[in-house]
Structure formats: C-alpha cells, structure tokens
Amino acid sequence: MTDMPVSGYVSTQDFASKNPKLAAAFQRAIFKAQQAASDRKKVEAVIPDYAHIKPDVASVITLPGFPSSLNATRLGRIADLMSGAGLLKQKPDMKSLLFTPPAA
C-alpha cells in the first residue's frame, strides 16, 4: 500500500479537450502545491488553521505523501484492488486516464 493514491482530481475528456490551457494551468498549480507540501514545515504552518489542529499536534502527526508527478503504475494499484473486489468489469488503461498537456 506504499504510495497508494488516496485522492485525486478528475475531469471529463470533453472538458480537457475543449480547455487544454486551463487544464494544463490547473495541473501546474497542483504540481506546484504538491512540491510546496513536500516541505513539512510549510504544511505544519497551515494545518492549525486549515484542520483546526493545535500546532504542537501538527508537529508530530503523520502526514500523507504529496507526489509531484503522475504515475500510471501507482494509479493502477487502485484499479487492481477494485478489480479484485469485483468493482470493475475490466481494468482501464491507466495512461489514457492521465492528462498530458499539449505541446506548447
């Protein structure tokens, strides 16, 4: 379960196709935030206001990972679990689910 994604952002293919610059800008903003979140002190500084957790508790809690890249293999683990539980009729092609901005 190491590096198992626990959340994500989704869009329809139609929206991403019609708004590629907006989708790419959103993706860049998320990656930038994820990179900032790799600095534990930055995260600890916002937890008290965001999650209403005391600063002394924020300094010792286990934080989730904030990957700053897309990874079809990591995402595929979710499909594997869903398939094993009978929740999927067939596994989707993970690479086709990841947004890749058009070349500039």
N, C-alpha and C positions, 0 to 999 in steps of 0.2 A: 504494500500500500504506500510505499515511499513515493513521494511526488505525485500522489493521486490528485487530480484536479477536483476541487470541491465547489467551484463556481466558475462562471464564465459569462461572456456576452454573446448574444446571438442576433442575427439579422436575417431577413429574407434575402434570397438571391436577387430578387427583383429590386429591392431597395439598394443593395450594394452595387448592382449593375447600373442603376439609374443615378446613383450618387457616389461614384467611386472616390472623388476627392474628399467628401465628407466622411466616408467610411475609413479612408486612409488616415485622415486627421484624427478621428476618434481612436483608431488603433495606435497611432503615435502617442497620443495623450495617455492612453492606458499603459503603454510600454514605459513612458517617462515616469508615471506614478509608481509602477512596479519597481523600477530601478531605484526611485527615491525610498521605497519601502524596504529595500534591502539594507538600509541604514537603520538599525534597531533604535537608535536614539531619536531619530525623526519620528518613528512610529510611536514610541513611548510618549513623545511630547504631545501627540494629538489624541491618544487613547482616552485620557481623562474626560475631555470634553465630548468626544465622539461617542464613547461607550459608557460614560458615567462610571468609570473605574478609578479608584484612588491612585495617585501617582506611585505610591510605594508598591501597590499591587501590580500596576502596569510594568514596573521594572523587573518583575520576576515571572510573569506569566509566559507560557509557551505561545509563541506567535506562529501563524501559518506561514508557509512559503509564498512568495510572490514572484513567480517566474517571469522573466522579461523577454521570453521568446515563445513562439508557437512550437508545439511538439506533437506530431500526429501519433507517435507511439504512446506518449503519456495519455493523450485523449482516448486512444484505443483501449486502454485499460477499462475505461467506463463501459464501452461497448462490450468488451469481453464479459464483464460482470453482469451487464443487462442481458446478454445472450444466454449466459449460464443460468440466469434466473427465469428464463423463458419470456423476457420482456421484449425481445426483438425477434422478428421472423428471419431477418438476415442482417449481418453487420454492414454498416455503411462504410464507404471509402473515406477514411478519416482525412486524407489530404484534400479531398474535394470539399470538405466542410470548413476548412481554414481559409480565411480571407487573405488573398495576396494582392496588394495594391498594384494597379497597372504601372508599368514602367513610365517614368517621367520623360 
